[in-house]
């Protein structure tokens, strides 16, 4: 079972790439979050908090709720 941190990290990475944002640094600049935090999030080393979720969602053009929704296959 995938941990919550890994799930959200994968979701952040997928949304970043889908938005055409090639690098973690670019996402960090757009979201006004430290590049280290973005890196840690994408690697599952940090839990995604609501403040970061809102900033990341705005940077990639989606709702913050989308970062917490589970995908249905």
MDTraj code that builds the backbone (N, CA, C; nanometers):
import mdtraj as md
import numpy as np

residues = "UNK UNK UNK UNK UNK UNK UNK UNK UNK UNK UNK UNK UNK UNK UNK UNK UNK UNK UNK UNK UNK UNK UNK UNK UNK UNK UNK UNK UNK UNK UNK UNK UNK UNK UNK UNK UNK UNK UNK UNK UNK UNK UNK UNK UNK UNK UNK UNK UNK UNK UNK UNK UNK UNK UNK UNK UNK UNK UNK UNK UNK UNK UNK UNK UNK UNK UNK UNK UNK UNK UNK UNK UNK".split()
xyz = np.array([
    [0.0844, -0.1180, 0.0000],
    [0.0000, 0.0000, 0.0000],
    [0.0888, 0.1241, 0.0000],
    [0.0573, 0.2163, -0.0861],
    [0.1338, 0.3398, -0.0993],
    [0.1028, 0.4330, 0.0182],
    [0.2072, 0.4926, 0.0754],
    [0.1854, 0.5861, 0.1860],
    [0.1186, 0.7128, 0.1348],
    [0.0584, 0.7850, 0.2256],
    [-0.0067, 0.9111, 0.1910],
    [0.0941, 1.0095, 0.1321],
    [0.2138, 1.0169, 0.1902],
    [0.3166, 1.1088, 0.1392],
    [0.3571, 1.0712, -0.0029],
    [0.3726, 0.9416, -0.0295],
    [0.4095, 0.8976, -0.1648],
    [0.2962, 0.9246, -0.2633],
    [0.1732, 0.8982, -0.2226],
    [0.0583, 0.9228, -0.3101],
    [0.0528, 1.0700, -0.3498],
    [0.0609, 1.1589, -0.2506],
    [0.0533, 1.3022, -0.2800],
    [0.1744, 1.3495, -0.3596],
    [0.2903, 1.2929, -0.3306],
    [0.4100, 1.3280, -0.4074],
    [0.3961, 1.2919, -0.5534],
    [0.3444, 1.1726, -0.5789],
    [0.3217, 1.1306, -0.7178],
    [0.2178, 1.2191, -0.7848],
    [0.1170, 1.2580, -0.7101],
    [0.0117, 1.3447, -0.7640],
    [0.0689, 1.4820, -0.7991],
    [0.1523, 1.5384, -0.7113],
    [0.2155, 1.6679, -0.7388],
    [0.3001, 1.6581, -0.8659],
    [0.3818, 1.5535, -0.8759],
    [0.4680, 1.5361, -0.9935],
    [0.3843, 1.5229, -1.1209],
    [0.2801, 1.4413, -1.1168],
    [0.1943, 1.4213, -1.2337],
    [0.1279, 1.5514, -1.2764],
    [0.0733, 1.6258, -1.1819],
    [0.0076, 1.7526, -1.2146],
    [0.1075, 1.8553, -1.2663],
    [0.2278, 1.8570, -1.2083],
    [0.3324, 1.9492, -1.2544],
    [0.3652, 1.9225, -1.4006],
    [0.3893, 1.7981, -1.4329],
    [0.4258, 1.7626, -1.5703],
    [0.3095, 1.7851, -1.6660],
    [0.1886, 1.7526, -1.6227],
    [0.0695, 1.7732, -1.7055],
    [0.0488, 1.9217, -1.7361],
    [0.0889, 2.0075, -1.6427],
    [0.0759, 2.1527, -1.6614],
    [0.1890, 2.2094, -1.7469],
    [0.2821, 2.1234, -1.7885],
    [0.3928, 2.1697, -1.8716],
    [0.5032, 2.2375, -1.7929],
    [0.5076, 2.2118, -1.6640],
    [0.6127, 2.2678, -1.5787],
    [0.7216, 2.1612, -1.5681],
    [0.8331, 2.1870, -1.6355],
    [0.9357, 2.0844, -1.6510],
    [1.0160, 2.0562, -1.5245],
    [1.0364, 2.1572, -1.4419],
    [1.1254, 2.1371, -1.3274],
    [1.0565, 2.1663, -1.1947],
    [1.1091, 2.1027, -1.0921],
    [1.0615, 2.1290, -0.9567],
    [1.0890, 2.2742, -0.9193],
    [1.2021, 2.3275, -0.9635],
    [1.2379, 2.4662, -0.9319],
    [1.1355, 2.5637, -0.9902],
    [1.0914, 2.5376, -1.1132],
    [0.9909, 2.6244, -1.1750],
    [0.8597, 2.6193, -1.0963],
    [0.8184, 2.4998, -1.0558],
    [0.6973, 2.4882, -0.9742],
    [0.7155, 2.5625, -0.8420],
    [0.8307, 2.5464, -0.7808],
    [0.8580, 2.6146, -0.6543],
    [0.8462, 2.7660, -0.6703],
    [0.9014, 2.8189, -0.7781],
    [0.8930, 2.9633, -0.8026],
    [0.7485, 3.0076, -0.8212],
    [0.6731, 2.9334, -0.9003],
    [0.5328, 2.9690, -0.9258],
    [0.4472, 2.9590, -0.8000],
    [0.4753, 2.8581, -0.7185],
    [0.3947, 2.8339, -0.5984],
    [0.4476, 2.9087, -0.4754],
    [0.5629, 2.9723, -0.4919],
    [0.6261, 3.0440, -0.3798],
    [0.6504, 2.9504, -0.2610],
    [0.7087, 2.8344, -0.2955],
    [0.7462, 2.7328, -0.1973],
    [0.8922, 2.6982, -0.2241],
    [0.9657, 2.6659, -0.1224],
    [1.1064, 2.6286, -0.1374],
    [1.1216, 2.5096, -0.2330],
    [1.2222, 2.5142, -0.3222],
    [1.2479, 2.3993, -0.4099],
    [1.2742, 2.2707, -0.3310],
    [1.3341, 2.2832, -0.2141],
    [1.3595, 2.1657, -0.1302],
    [1.2286, 2.1016, -0.0861],
    [1.1309, 2.1832, -0.0531],
    [1.0005, 2.1299, -0.0122],
    [0.9347, 2.0577, -0.1289],
    [0.9374, 2.1180, -0.2486],
    [0.8792, 2.0521, -0.3665],
    [0.9480, 1.9184, -0.3904],
    [1.0804, 1.9170, -0.3838],
    [1.1556, 1.7931, -0.4027],
    [1.1158, 1.6887, -0.2991],
    [1.1107, 1.7300, -0.1728],
    [1.0725, 1.6364, -0.0661],
    [0.9298, 1.5851, -0.0841],
    [0.8386, 1.6726, -0.1258],
    [0.7005, 1.6302, -0.1501],
    [0.6957, 1.5249, -0.2597],
    [0.7615, 1.5536, -0.3727],
    [0.7565, 1.4609, -0.4859],
    [0.8226, 1.3273, -0.4545],
    [0.9147, 1.3254, -0.3624],
    [0.9823, 1.2011, -0.3247],
    [0.9130, 1.1292, -0.2088],
    [0.8052, 1.1883, -0.1581],
    [0.7330, 1.1256, -0.0476],
    [0.8012, 1.1410, 0.0861],
    [0.8885, 1.2400, 0.0982],
    [0.9606, 1.2623, 0.2236],
    [0.8890, 1.3599, 0.3163],
    [0.7877, 1.4290, 0.2642],
    [0.7081, 1.5224, 0.3445],
    [0.5616, 1.5001, 0.3138],
    [0.4803, 1.5247, 0.4142],
    [0.3352, 1.5211, 0.3951],
    [0.2904, 1.6537, 0.3346],
    [0.1948, 1.6482, 0.2462],
    [0.1388, 1.7676, 0.1839],
    [0.0431, 1.8343, 0.2814],
    [0.0663, 1.9621, 0.3112],
    [-0.0259, 2.0328, 0.4000],
    [-0.1188, 2.1223, 0.3174],
    [-0.2295, 2.1663, 0.3745],
    [-0.3277, 2.2447, 0.2984],
    [-0.2719, 2.3733, 0.2376],
    [-0.1832, 2.4410, 0.3079],
    [-0.1257, 2.5649, 0.2553],
    [-0.0458, 2.5386, 0.1282],
    [0.0396, 2.4375, 0.1318],
    [0.1181, 2.4027, 0.0128],
    [0.0267, 2.3534, -0.0984],
    [-0.0747, 2.2751, -0.0623],
    [-0.1673, 2.2222, -0.1631],
    [-0.2348, 2.3351, -0.2396],
    [-0.2781, 2.4385, -0.1685],
    [-0.3452, 2.5510, -0.2354],
    [-0.2497, 2.6235, -0.3298],
    [-0.1266, 2.6440, -0.2862],
    [-0.0290, 2.7140, -0.3711],
    [0.0105, 2.6309, -0.4929],
    [0.0318, 2.5021, -0.4721],
    [0.0684, 2.4141, -0.5835],
    [-0.0468, 2.4049, -0.6822],
    [-0.1677, 2.3880, -0.6312],
    [-0.2849, 2.3779, -0.7187],
    [-0.2991, 2.5023, -0.8056],
    [-0.2830, 2.6189, -0.7463],
    [-0.2931, 2.7428, -0.8232],
    [-0.1837, 2.7484, -0.9301],
    [-0.0636, 2.7052, -0.8955],
    [0.0490, 2.7088, -0.9891],
    [0.0288, 2.6156, -1.1084],
    [-0.0402, 2.5034, -1.0868],
    [-0.0607, 2.4075, -1.1965],
    [-0.1987, 2.4189, -1.2599],
    [-0.2815, 2.5100, -1.2075],
    [-0.4116, 2.5351, -1.2688],
    [-0.5191, 2.4334, -1.2373],
    [-0.5231, 2.3883, -1.1129],
    [-0.6266, 2.2936, -1.0716],
    [-0.6769, 2.3347, -0.9334],
    [-0.7719, 2.2604, -0.8804],
    [-0.8215, 2.2890, -0.7455],
    [-0.7352, 2.2135, -0.6442],
    [-0.7271, 2.2676, -0.5244],
    [-0.6472, 2.2004, -0.4221],
    [-0.7069, 2.0646, -0.3866],
    [-0.8402, 2.0520, -0.4013],
    [-0.9054, 1.9242, -0.3706],
    [-0.8544, 1.8134, -0.4625],
    [-0.8170, 1.8507, -0.5845],
    [-0.7668, 1.7523, -0.6798],
    [-0.6406, 1.6831, -0.6284],
    [-0.5643, 1.7504, -0.5456],
    [-0.4431, 1.6896, -0.4901],
    [-0.4751, 1.5816, -0.3873],
    [-0.5969, 1.5839, -0.3333],
    [-0.6344, 1.4889, -0.2290],
    [-0.7312, 1.3811, -0.2774],
    [-0.7821, 1.3957, -0.3992],
    [-0.8758, 1.2966, -0.4526],
    [-0.8013, 1.1713, -0.4952],
    [-0.8612, 1.0584, -0.4652],
    [-0.8056, 0.9324, -0.5132],
    [-0.8587, 0.9073, -0.6524],
    [-0.7703, 0.8566, -0.7375],
    [-0.8121, 0.8263, -0.8739],
    [-0.8855, 0.6934, -0.8754],
    [-0.9928, 0.6892, -0.9497],
    [-1.0708, 0.5667, -0.9636],
    [-1.0358, 0.5047, -1.0975],
    [-1.0018, 0.3767, -1.0942],
    [-0.9642, 0.3096, -1.2190],
    [-1.0826, 0.2463, -1.2857],
])
top = md.Topology()
chain = top.add_chain()
for i, resn in enumerate(residues, 1):
    res = top.add_residue(resn, chain, resSeq=i)
    for name in ("N", "CA", "C"):
        top.add_atom(name, md.element.get_by_symbol(name[0]), res)
traj = md.Trajectory(xyz[None], top)
